[in-house]
Amino acid sequence: MSLEGHSFCLSHRNPSMASIELTMAQMFEVERLKRDIDAQDDPEALRALAKDLLKAWFSEKASTNQAIQNQRKA
């Protein structure tokens, strides 16, 4: 099942979302984690990871939206 086209896809897949540059250290960490994911052969572990990432991403979106609302009120 592909997540392509869903509203929760990453910004590099959704051009309407602003791009945020990562630091060099963050880029290396992302690459390390991507390799860990590629090495994973347990489908249940990958499902759990995907669910955790979705929850974290939506929590981050909620925090960002709250910060924007608070900034507008100030």
For each residue, the residues with C-beta under 8 A, 3 or more apart:
1:
2: 5
3: 6 8 9
4: 9 13
5: 2 9
6: 3 9
7: 14
8: 3 54 57 58
9: 3 4 5 6 13 14
10: 13 14
11: 14 17 18 19 20
12: 19
13: 4 9 10
14: 7 9 10 11 17
15:
16:
17: 11 14
18: 11
19: 11 12
20: 11
21:
22: 26 27 30
23: 26 27
24: 27 28
25: 28 29
26: 22 23 29 30
27: 22 23 24 30 31
28: 24 25 31 32
29: 25 26 32 33
30: 22 26 27 33 34
31: 27 28 34 35
32: 28 29 35 36
33: 29 30 36 37
34: 30 31 37 38
35: 31 32 38 39
36: 32 33 39 40
37: 33 34 40 46 49
38: 34 35
39: 35 36
40: 36 37 45 46 49
41:
42: 45 46
43: 46 47
44: 47 48
45: 40 42 48 49
46: 37 40 42 43 49 50
47: 43 44 50 51
48: 44 45 51 52
49: 37 40 45 46 52 53
50: 46 47 53 54
51: 47 48 54 55
52: 48 49 55 56
53: 49 50 56 57
54: 8 50 51 57 58
55: 51 52 58 59
56: 52 53 59 60
57: 8 53 54 60 61
58: 8 54 55 61 62
59: 55 56 62 63
60: 56 57 63 64
61: 57 58 64 65
62: 58 59 65 66
63: 59 60 66 67
64: 60 61 67 68
65: 61 62 68 69
66: 62 63 69 70
67: 63 64 70 71
68: 64 65 71 72
69: 65 66 72 73
70: 66 67 73 74
71: 67 68 74
72: 68 69
73: 69 70
74: 70 71
